[in-house]
Amino acid sequence: MSDDDKNKFPGENNTGHIWDDNLRELLNEPPTWWKIGFHMSWILVVVYTIIYPSWPGLTTHFKGVTGWTAMKELKEDEAALDKIRGPYEAKIKNMTAAEIMADPELSEYAVRSAKVLFGDNCAACHGSGGQGNPGFPALVDDDWLYGGTLADIQTTITGGRKGMMPAHAAMLSDAEVDKLANAIVSGKVASEPLFTEKGCIGCHGADAKGQTFMGSANLTDSIYRFTAKDQLASVKYTIKHGVNDASDPKTRNAEMPTFGGGKLSDTDIKKLAIYVHKLGGGQ
Amino acid sequence: MLDKAAKSEVTLEQIYDESGSWHVNTGGETIHAKRMKGRFRKIKWMTMSVWLVFFLGPYLRWGDRQAVLFDIPARKFHIFGATIMPQDVWLLALVLLFFAISLAAVTSIAGRVFCGYFCFQTIWTDIFTWIEEKLEGNPAKRRKLDKAPWDFRKIRIKASKHLIWILIGMLTGISFMAWFTDAYQLWGNIFSLNLNGLEIAVLLAFTLGTYILAGFMREQTCFWLCPYARIQGVMYDSDTILPTYDVARGEPRGKLKKGQIDEGKGDCIDCNQCVAVCPTGVDIRQGQQEGCITCGLCLDACDSVMDKIGRPRGLIRYASLDEIQGKEQPPIYKRPRILIYAGIISFAAFGLIYGLSHLGSLDLKIIHARQPLYVQQSNGDIQNKYQLKILNKSDQDMTVSITLDGLKKYKTQGLKDRVLLPAGKLSSFTVFVRAPRSVLDKERTPLKFTVHSFEVYDDTAEYESMFYGPRT
C-alpha cells in the first residue's frame, strides 16, 4: 500500500490501495441492477416488520399492523372448512346411518370424512384398508362375528366387543383336540361327533356356523378368527387355551375397545359404520 | 463474413479494429426511423393484419358460447366444435412441436421472417411509432420536439401520444383476457367496474407491458431480451435468404456528383436512406447482424433511390450468402435440414389431425384397490375392489354399459346394467368383482373393462386392469 503522493495511477479514481505494482481497487459505483436489488431488499425488510409480528420487547413483541398470527390463520382455515361441512353435519346429525347411506351425496360425504376417522381410530388394528392383521379381523370380507348389517357395525363400534371362549386344555385330550382341529380346517366339523359330545355346539351352533348374538366364530368357512401360517396349529391353540379365559394365562386375546360414550361422537360412529359397511362386506 | 482464404490473413489487430468501429445502440438513443412506401412496407401491413384475429376473434360465437374459449377454471378448451380437456394435453405438445419446428424451418429458408413480419413486439412498436409520426411529424421534427423545452404544445402532443399508447395497451390486455372468459361479459364487467383481482392484475400487466415494451424498449427488446432473436441467428446457413447488401456492386461507395456516379465507383451513393428507415437502427451494409429483424424496409428505401438515379433495383435485396458470393445454390428440396424439418412438421400435423378427429367422448381409468389386493370370502371366493373413473367428455348425458373380459364365473357387485354419466363430468364407482378360486390359475389374471356408449355417440373406452388372487 502506498500513500496518495506515491499513487502511480493518479486521476483514475482508485482507493490508493495498490498491490504488486499495478493491482488496485477502484471506487466504481456498484451496478444499477445490484443497487435496485439492495434497496428493494431493505425496503422489503422494513415493510415486512411493519406488517407482521416482529420486534421483541421486554414482556411482549410488536404485533404488526395486520395482527397476523399463524394460529389465527389456522383457525380461519378451520372455520372455512367448518362452513363447508356445517350443512352436512347438521343434516346427518338426526338421521340414522341407514338413512344417510341411502342418500348418495350424504353417503359420499360420510365415507370421505370417515376416512380420517378410520385412519385415526381403526387402522392401527384392522389395517389401513381394513384388511385385518394377525389377531385382528379383516373388515373387507363377508364374514362377521357379530353381524355385518349397518346396525350391527354401529353397535360394535359404539360398545366394543370382547370375545369369549373357555380354555379346553383340561377338558379335552390331545387326540380329541387333534380330531376337532382337523375337522375345523377341513370345514366338516358339524359332522364330527366330538363337536356335539363336548358341547362346542352350545356356542357355535348345530351347523357350526357360529352365532352373531354372542360372537361365536363360523367354523365351516375359510376365514379364521386367528390366522396363521400353520392354521391347524393355530386352531389347536385356540381350542386348548380359549379366548379371553382369565384362568389360562396363555389364552387368546380378542377385545375391541369401546368407541361410544364420548370417545367418538354419535355422528362419527355413524360415518364409520357406513365406511366399514362399504369396505366390501356389508350386509 | 469473409472468404476462407481471406480469413486466414486477418490478424488479431484487424479484428479489434473492426470492434472499435462497431456502434451498438444499448438504449442510449431513441431510433426515429423514417417511414417510406414500398413493396415490403405493403407486405408488412398485410402480415400485421393477422393480429386483427387477436382483437376480433373472441367475439365470434359458436352456438350459445364463445367460438374459441380457453376456459381454465373449468379445465376445458373450446375451439369451435371441439372441446379439449386436460386428458388431451398431448395435443398441446404437438402444437408446440409444430410451431417450434416451423420456426426453425422458416428461419433456415428465409431467416427471421417472424421477427420482421409477424412478431407482436415489432408490430406493436411499428403501430406505436406510426402514431408518434401522426402526432409529432417526421423523424427530424420528432428529434427537435424531444429537445424542445416543455411548453403547452409539447405537453399536449406528448400527453395525447402517451394516452393513445396506454389505450392500445389496455385494449391489448382486454383482448388477451377475452380469450379466457366470455368477451361480452368481460366488457360488461369493465364498464361496470366489476373486475376481480386477477383480471385487474392481468389488465395492468398487459397495459404496462405493452406501453413500456412497444413505447420505450422497442428494438432494445429484440437486442437484449428476446431469446428467439439469438436462437434464430444461429439457425441461418449460407443458403438462407436475408436482406443483403451486394458489396461487389455497391463498393466503393461514394456521393453522387453532378447527378452522376463517379467513374470507378460502385452503385451505393452513401445516401444513408437504408439506415434512416431501419426500425432497429442498424446499417445493413455492414453485413448481417443481430439487430436485423429482416423486415425489408431498407430494400424499399434503396430501391426507391436506385429508381431515382436510374440504376437497377436490388442493390440491397433478399439474397443468400452463397448467392452474393456467386456460388451455386442447391434447390430447397435438396437441403437436408429443410427435409428433416419438413418431416417433423408433417409428423406433428398428422398427429394433430389424428388427435382432433379421434378426441372421443369417453375416458376410462381404473384404480385397483391395493390394501388389500384381494379379499378371501367365507366361501373361499376371491374378491377384488376397483375404483372406476369414467369421464363423459361430451356435452350430453350418456348411458353406458360396462363389461368385463378375461375372467370366468365372476360376479360383480356395484355395477348396474346401465350407468348414467352426466355431461362433462367425471363419474366414480366402486365395483367389487368376485370369482371362485378354482378359475384362478395364477396370482394375477388380466381383466379388461370396457365402457360402451350407444345412445348419443357410438363410442367405447377400454382399460386393462388385473385380478389378484392368492399365490398358487
Interface residues (C-beta under 8 A of the other chain):
Chain A: G127 S128 G129 Q131 A138 V140 D141 D142 D143 N218 D221 S222 I223 K278 G280 G281
Chain B: A369 R370 Q371 P372 V375 Q376 Q377 S378 N379 G380 Q383 K385 T430 F432
